[in-house]
Amino acid sequence: MSTMKFCRECNNILYPKEDKDQKILLYACRNCDHQEAADNYCVYRNEIHHAVGERTQVLQDVAADPTLPRTKSVRCTQCNHGEAVFFQATARGEEGMTLFFVCCNPNCGYRWRD
């Protein structure tokens, strides 16, 4: 398998790019104008598919994230714990942002939205 390539100028990742005029494959930086010819003409694509359970686990882990804001102004309806982590995200199938809460009780982790 191929290794990732990095820009010599700014150390950002190089992405495959087709030069349609010369009909060659290049690796180009999206941060600066650096480009280089590819030495291997095989481009790999890695698609990650998450199971429903994996997505749920990610939401439960946010209660332990010290970078997320916490509030004591809400109560969990499942365990009556008085602290929750909150964040905004787009809800599936809806437009706009939704405010999500996750209970900070390690034995609960209940999720709800405002």
N, C-alpha and C positions, 0 to 999 in steps of 0.2 A: 504494500500500500504506500501511497505517496505521502511525503511529509508536508506540513504547512510551510508556506514561504512567507518571509517577512521583508518589508521595505528596508533598503539600505539607508535611505534618507531619514525616515521618521520612526522606524521599527513597528509600524502598523502591519496588519495582515495584508497580503497580496491576494487579490481575487482573480480568477480566470476571466479573460476578456478576449473576444474574437476581433481580429483586425480583418474586416471583410474585404478591404482593398487588396491587401497583400496575401490574404487567405492563410494567416498564421495565427497560432494561439499565443496570447501574451498573458503575463501576470501583471496586474495594475493595482496601484495603491489608490484607495478612495480618499485619502487624506491629502496627498501631494500629487504631483504629476509623474512620479516615477513609474516606469514600465520596463519589463524585461521579457525577452523571448522565453517561451517554455522549452524545457529540455525533455519533457515527457508530455505526450499528447493525450494522455488519459486523465480525465477529470473525475474525481470521486465526489459523490453526494451522499451525505449521511442524514437520513430522515429519522427523527425520534418520534415515536408514537407512544403516548402515555395512556395507561389504563385508568379507568375511573378511580380506582382505589389510590393510585399514586397521586392524582390531583387532590384528593381529599386529604392525604397525609401532608402535603405541602401546606394546606391551610391550617392544619393542626399545629404544625411546627412554628407558625408565625407567632404564637403566644410566647415563645422563648426568644424571639428576635429583639435584641435590645435597641435596635435602631427604629422600631416602629413606635408610634405614640400610644400611650395607655390612658385610660380614663377610669375613674371611680364613680362616674355619674350614671352608670347603667348597672343593672343587675341581670345576671344570667337567669333565664326562666327555667332552666333545667336543674341547676344546683344551688341557685341563689347566691353565687359568688359575686362579690362587689367590685371586681376589676376585670377589664377587657382590653384587648388590643384592637385598634381599628385602622382601616385603610380604605382607600377608594379604588374601585376597579369597575370595568364594564361587566355587567351581568350578561350571561349568555342569552342571546335573542332579544336584547333590549338596547335601546339607544341611550347615550349619556352615561354618566358615572353613578355608581351606587356605593353607599357607605356600608361596609361590612364590619362586623364585630366578631371577635373570637374570644371565648371565655379563657381567662388565665389560670383557672384551676387545672392543674396537671391531670387530674382524674376525670375531667369533663371534656374540655376542648370544643364545646358546642359552638356552632356558627350560626349567625343570623344577620339580617340586613335591615337597615333603617328605611 
